Amino acid sequence: MSIRELMNSAAIDAALVEMAAAIRGDYAAAEVGIVGIHTGGVYLADRIHALLSRDGDTVIPSGSLDITLYRDDWSTIAPNPVVRQTDIDFPVTDYHLILVDDVIFTGRTIRAALDAIMDYGRPKSIKLAVLVDRSGRELPVQPDYSGLTVDMPFGRELVDVQLKEKDGCDRVVVDLPEDGAGTAA
């Protein structure tokens, strides 16, 4: 496979600043809670949370969500799926939640996240923020805030969000098949 870079560190930073500004434009800080989906979504949620918290005295609650056991394919993803900790220590019912993930593809992860969130209460609303919105939806789920939209043939390429917290660098790459089929735009 050959690799093509879609976003570098500066582009990721700019996208997160833009998403935070859009969230700030939609809601007062006191109304918002941020929840990141493990794993990449947690790091991005932390960054968006820092941007939203930077200019105010209001404490914006944040947390992390593991959706492993809510997936419709959990028994087939691995013989022993890794279950991470969910950490939501605020009453979701009191907030407009911003659910954060690194990539939305089929929509199945977000469906599982919505099921998991409902076990913690019924938020005032839930909006979705993703760094990369790639084509190939199987469910009618769309992001409210996104940093990059990528149209690719279903299943031909892999979008890889690399973040400094886990990979040592910030970039978004697409792994392209060697035969040159498929394009990333």
VENGIDA-V139448 format. One record per residue. N is the residue number from 1. RES is the residue in one letter. PSI is psi as a letter, one per 30 degrees, with the letter a starting at -180 (999 if undefined). NEAR is the number of other C-alpha atoms within 8 Angstrom. D_CENTER is the distance of its C-alpha to the mean C-alpha in Angstrom with 2 decimals. Layout:
N;RES;PSI;NEAR;D_CENTER + N;RES;PSI;NEAR;D_CENTER
This chain:
1;M;k;6;25.05 + 2;S;l;7;24.78 + 3;I;k;8;21.80 + 4;R;k;8;20.91 + 5;E;k;9;18.85 + 6;L;e;8;16.65 + 7;M;k;10;15.48 + 8;N;a;10;17.24 + 9;S;e;9;16.70 + 10;A;e;7;18.21 + 11;A;e;8;16.14 + 12;I;e;13;12.83 + 13;D;e;8;14.60 + 14;A;e;8;15.87 + 15;A;e;12;12.67 + 16;L;e;13;11.27 + 17;V;e;10;14.78 + 18;E;e;9;14.85 + 19;M;e;13;11.75 + 20;A;e;11;13.31 + 21;A;e;9;16.61 + 22;A;e;9;15.59 + 23;I;e;8;14.31 + 24;R;e;10;17.57 + 25;G;f;7;19.50 + 26;D;f;6;18.40 + 27;Y;k;8;18.95 + 28;A;k;8;21.25 + 29;A;e;11;19.80 + 30;A;f;7;21.72 + 31;E;f;9;19.95 + 32;V;k;13;16.28 + 33;G;k;12;14.38 + 34;I;k;14;10.94 + 35;V;k;15;9.22 + 36;G;k;18;6.56 + 37;I;k;15;6.27 + 38;H;k;12;8.63 + 39;T;e;7;8.91 + 40;G;e;12;6.81 + 41;G;f;13;4.15 + 42;V;e;16;7.70 + 43;Y;e;11;9.07 + 44;L;e;13;7.02 + 45;A;e;14;7.63 + 46;D;e;10;11.11 + 47;R;e;9;11.63 + 48;I;e;12;10.86 + 49;H;e;11;12.99 + 50;A;e;8;15.64 + 51;L;e;10;15.85 + 52;L;e;13;16.31 + 53;S;f;12;18.74 + 54;R;e;6;20.70 + 55;D;g;6;23.04 + 56;G;l;6;23.97 + 57;D;f;5;25.71 + 58;T;k;7;23.51 + 59;V;k;7;21.55 + 60;I;j;12;18.01 + 61;P;k;8;16.98 + 62;S;l;12;13.81 + 63;G;a;12;12.93 + 64;S;l;13;11.06 + 65;L;k;16;10.92 + 66;D;k;11;12.20 + 67;I;g;12;12.38 + 68;T;e;10;14.83 + 69;L;f;6;17.86 + 70;Y;f;10;16.38 + 71;R;k;10;15.68 + 72;D;f;6;18.48 + 73;D;g;6;19.11 + 74;W;e;11;18.95 + 75;S;f;7;22.62 + 76;T;f;6;22.37 + 77;I;f;7;19.46 + 78;A;l;7;21.79 + 79;P;e;6;25.13 + 80;N;i;4;23.76 + 81;P;k;9;20.00 + 82;V;j;5;18.56 + 83;V;k;7;17.65 + 84;R;l;7;15.95 + 85;Q;k;7;16.67 + 86;T;k;8;15.11 + 87;D;j;7;16.04 + 88;I;j;9;16.20 + 89;D;h;5;19.56 + 90;F;l;6;19.78 + 91;P;j;8;20.94 + 92;V;f;12;18.02 + 93;T;f;8;20.86 + 94;D;f;8;21.66 + 95;Y;l;12;18.43 + 96;H;j;13;16.23 + 97;L;k;14;12.81 + 98;I;j;12;9.67 + 99;L;k;12;6.89 + 100;V;k;15;3.64 + 101;D;l;17;0.86 + 102;D;e;11;3.62 + 103;V;k;11;5.64 + 104;I;k;13;7.04 + 105;F;d;9;10.62 + 106;T;f;10;12.95 + 107;G;f;13;11.15 + 108;R;e;10;12.49 + 109;T;e;10;9.57 + 110;I;e;9;8.77 + 111;R;e;9;12.56 + 112;A;e;12;12.86 + 113;A;e;13;10.52 + 114;L;e;8;12.74 + 115;D;e;9;15.74 + 116;A;e;11;14.91 + 117;I;e;10;14.39 + 118;M;f;8;17.73 + 119;D;f;6;19.45 + 120;Y;f;8;19.02 + 121;G;a;9;20.43 + 122;R;j;8;20.01 + 123;P;l;11;18.02 + 124;K;e;9;19.63 + 125;S;l;7;16.68 + 126;I;k;9;12.97 + 127;K;l;11;10.94 + 128;L;k;12;7.50 + 129;A;k;13;5.84 + 130;V;k;15;4.14 + 131;L;e;13;6.28 + 132;V;k;12;8.01 + 133;D;j;14;9.38 + 134;R;l;11;11.92 + 135;S;l;12;14.88 + 136;G;g;9;16.05 + 137;R;k;9;15.03 + 138;E;f;7;17.09 + 139;L;l;7;16.19 + 140;P;i;6;16.41 + 141;V;k;8;12.80 + 142;Q;k;6;11.75 + 143;P;k;11;9.21 + 144;D;f;7;11.17 + 145;Y;k;10;9.85 + 146;S;l;13;9.00 + 147;G;e;13;10.40 + 148;L;k;8;11.97 + 149;T;k;9;13.20 + 150;V;k;10;14.80 + 151;D;j;8;17.49 + 152;M;k;13;18.54 + 153;P;k;10;20.85 + 154;F;k;7;19.45 + 155;G;g;5;19.41 + 156;R;f;10;21.19 + 157;E;l;12;18.70 + 158;L;k;8;15.85 + 159;V;k;9;13.00 + 160;D;j;8;12.54 + 161;V;j;11;10.26 + 162;Q;k;12;12.71 + 163;L;k;12;12.33 + 164;K;e;8;15.54 + 165;E;f;7;14.81 + 166;K;f;6;14.99 + 167;D;f;8;16.45 + 168;G;f;8;18.68 + 169;C;l;9;17.50 + 170;D;j;12;14.82 + 171;R;l;13;14.67 + 172;V;k;12;13.18 + 173;V;l;13;15.83 + 174;V;k;13;16.84 + 175;D;j;12;19.45 + 176;L;k;15;22.16 + 177;P;k;11;24.94 + 178;E;f;7;28.26 + 179;D;f;4;30.12 + 180;G;f;7;28.38 + 181;A;k;8;27.36 + 182;G;k;10;24.29 + 183;T;l;8;23.04 + 184;A;k;7;19.86 + 185;A;999;5;20.07
